[in-house]
Amino acid sequence: MQFKNITFSSNHNEEFYTVLKQRVNHYFKNKNISKHANAAMVFKTVFMLSLYIVPLCLLFVDFSSQWVYFLLWIIMGFGMAGVGLSVMHDANHRTYSKNQVVNGIIGRVLVILGGSDVNWRIQHNILHHTYTNITDADEDIAPPTFLLRFSPHSKRFAIHRFQHVYAWFLYSLMTLMWFVAKDFNQAFRYKKKDLLKTQGITLFQHFSAIVIFKIIYASLFIILPLMYSPAFWYVSVFGFLIKQFIAGFILSIIFQPAHVVPSSNFPLPDDSGNVEADWAVNQLVNTANFAPKARLFSWYVGGLNFQIEHHLFPNICHIHYRHISKIVEDTAKEFRLPYHSYKTFYGALVDHTKLLYALGNKDVVVA
């Protein structure tokens, strides 16, 4: 079924989201604060970008030990993930600033992460946030390889019996595949689905921009280090791969436990395309929080451990998620709706692993 034909029921718990929005809006009005970034967010932006760019610059300094260059690439990996989670994510949701020019400039930082901001907005903002966990509509549960199965409605292969073991390695390839192939495949797919026009861009413009930005990224992180860094060439090559593996792994393990867990119900539209749930209720059912009390962890991952708040209010900057989470939880309970939250990140990963196992074994029934 085409995603454009999918609709959500308007007569199932529709009052929940109306009441919730009123309460959250009252919170910001009562506190007299903006829903966008503040000084703390600006500091985080500078920190994360420095964590990524400063080690790159230091690659061209002559150190006595080759291990220093390995360390710099490792730091870049954490910086790369940090920029994606804590800076780019908000900007491309247009929540960083009231000024859309500022959002556009900061959102374009995705270029130095090796990806296309246009593709990201289509996959994430349009497809994932609208059709969360709906098979064939939400591309976040449509992995780029048949080796992974994230939905009980996707075809099962024999190899999936072991996906709970090998998935972690494939997760580390996320940003590398993004850089090498994903953007190009998405460009043609989104043209075919008539989604490029949502970003006001033609296929030629989009494809040209992807090629140019890939060249810029490759020049900064591959060509220049190989040509001018005092590090041995194989240190630069291996270091680049380490950076990609670290960033890809971190990004994957933050997003997957938020939706691919046993509490998710992976709804299927009926023959008319109707999903028997209000849109907001579908977000509650198919989204989970984790480690809500881990302040430092939450700071690094851009508040995305509060995925429920993010999915219900993608128009609010992540620095506010922790503060509004109590409002969301209490309102959900008042309407007798689920509010899934793991006390620890480890607990969320364990349950994600359990579902990977369940999805890969025929004798396990997945709700």
Buried (B, 14 or more C-beta within 10 A) or exposed (E): BEBEEBEBBEEBBBEBBEEBBEBBEEBBEEEEEEBBBEEEBEEBBEBBBEBBBEBBEBBEEEBEEEEBBBBBBBBBBBBBBBBBBBBBBBBBBBBBBEEEEBBBEBBBBBBBBBBBBBBBBBBBBBBBBBBBBBBBBBBBBBBBEEBBBBBBBBEEEEEBBBBBEBBBEBBBBBBBBBBEEBBBEBBEBBBEBEBBEBBEBEEEEBBEBBEEBBEEBBEBBBEBBBEEBBBEEEBBBBBBBBBBBBBBBBBBBBBBBBBBBBBBBBBBBEEEBBBBBBBBBBBBBBBBBBBBEBEEBBBBBBBBBBBBBBBBBBEBBBBBBBBBBEBBBEBBEEBEBBBBBBEBBEBBBEBBBBBBBBBBBEEEEBE
